[in-house]
Structure formats: structure tokens, C-alpha cells
Amino acid sequence: MVVTGGTRGVGVGIVRAFAAAGAHVVACARRPPETPLPGVDFTLCDLRDPPAVRALFDELPRLDVLVNNAGGAPYRPLADADAERHAKVIELNLLTPLTASLAARAHLARTRGCVVMIGSVSGTRPSPGTAAYGAAKAGLENLARSMAVEWAPDIRVNTLVVGPVRTELSHLHYGDEEGIAAVGRTIPLGRMAAPADVGAAAVFLASDAAAYISGASLLVHGGGERPAFLAAATVNKEKAEGR
């Protein structure tokens, strides 16, 4: 199996989960991992370079699972950057998964394999500060559904719709420990996801237990977000006060 962006953050959680399940894992990224991951092969590849991506998959003897995990974006309000900068975010988060999936298609058809897209709740709700990223993730989820229909019955395609995940880069989005804890308290399960949580869900979608699941979006967000209007509404306060 191949995991794009498999050298840090969520990618490491996915790689470790598949390695623990006994898979032969190839992690590809633009930079090698700071610490080699036991039992995992690393391949240097810029996923924005289609010929390099095709060469990577052409060299594989077999492929059963592709996890399109590479992506991300810095906090950047729309008006603070030009269209070209936002286009690069869309390229990384939408076009590179398409590029990798097309390059992997022949392998996956032979093995009746599957593709797992790593989506985001940013693609299902407003995403201020990361609007281009949210738009790309919305497109990714739709791409996966269309791909699941076009490539059936040989290849299954599903999406993990992931909420906030605590990684080594969480401080860039959420601030210090107090900020990270505060974000965790907004989630019904009381914490952000760990990379291992996403990895376990990816292993499930790739397994025989999910053999009849395709074109689906699996929410991995700890219950989502408590609706903001509940904090503003007065009806429950009035009941508690006996009014």
C-alpha cells in the first residue's frame, strides 16, 4: 500500500496503523521522515509533479491500497493572498489526489483494491481562514463519490471526513496547550483525534470488513461540533431557573 504525505502528522498515524496490520507500506512525501519508521519504505516524490508520480507507481510490483493523505494549508484569509497562492492550496489538496489515483488505477484494478481519501470537516462547513482548503476538500469528497461509480466494481473509493487532529503541528492552528485543550472541549468526545484514530479508520475502510462500502464518507470527528446557537439560547437557562 502507498500513503501519500506519510512522514508526519496524520500520515504517520496511518502508516503505523497499516504496518501494525501487516501491510507492506510505502510512504511518499517531498521530505524523508525525521525518524525512520520501522517496517516502512520511504520514497521521495513531489506529488505536484505528474510524471514523477506516474514513475513512482510504475515501479511498484503490486498495489492494493492507496491512501491520499498529503495536503494541508496555513491560516490565510482570502483577501490576504492572491488567486495564485490559493490555487496552489487547491492543487495540493484536490489535484494531487486525482493525479495519484489515476497513476495507481491499473494496479488497483488488477488487485481489486481501494482508495481512501483523507477529507476534512472543513469541506462540509464554512472554513474561514482556510477557504481554499475547505473548497478543495469539498471537491475531494465529490471526486471520491464519482470515482467510486466510474471505477466500480474493480476499485472501491471512500473518504474519511476528519475533524481536528492533534499532531506536532497543532500549535500552528490552535496555539499553545491551553488553546489546544480549549478546542478539544468543543468536541463532544472531549478531545481532538489522535493520528492513530484516523489510521484505525483507514485500515477499516481498506479491510474486508468494508468490502461492500464504496462511495461513502465516514465521519471521524468525535461527534462534530456543538451547535453555537445552544450557547446563546435562553430556554434551558429559564427552565433551570424555574421560569
C-alpha angles and dihedrals in degrees: 000000000000127000116192115214087015100151104080145014117001090356092064090051090053094046093050093048093053093043089052088052090057101258124145099240128201115190117197128191142135091261131038119245116271088232120029112246113231114249094006126115118215125212123187111228137151102218090203088068106079096192090052091049092050090049091052093055094039089061094055116100092209141356129196103163136028119190112193099205105140112111145085139141139220121245105273126154111225095247092052095071139036125254092260092061092050090047090060089057090052091047093054097044101038113016098044093055088051091049093050093044093052091048091050097043100095092049093048093047090055093051096035086238134160146240123223116197118202104221131172142227083240086077093057101046138030111296108198111188092019100048097140090050092050091049091050092050090049088052091047092057091051091046090054092052092050092045090051090057097042095047099040136150094021100048130035118211125192139161132226108212100207129197127203112326125197109231138148087277098050092106090066090065105024106027127224129352091282091054093047091050091048091054090048090056091059090063117084093230089054101240144056118263120268118228087248090062090058091044092054091051091049091051089051093053091049094047133091087253086073095043093127096042116099133143089023133135114216114201113225099176108112093251097319125251129327107245110259093224090067090067091051099043117101101199096092092044090053091050091050090052092048095246 
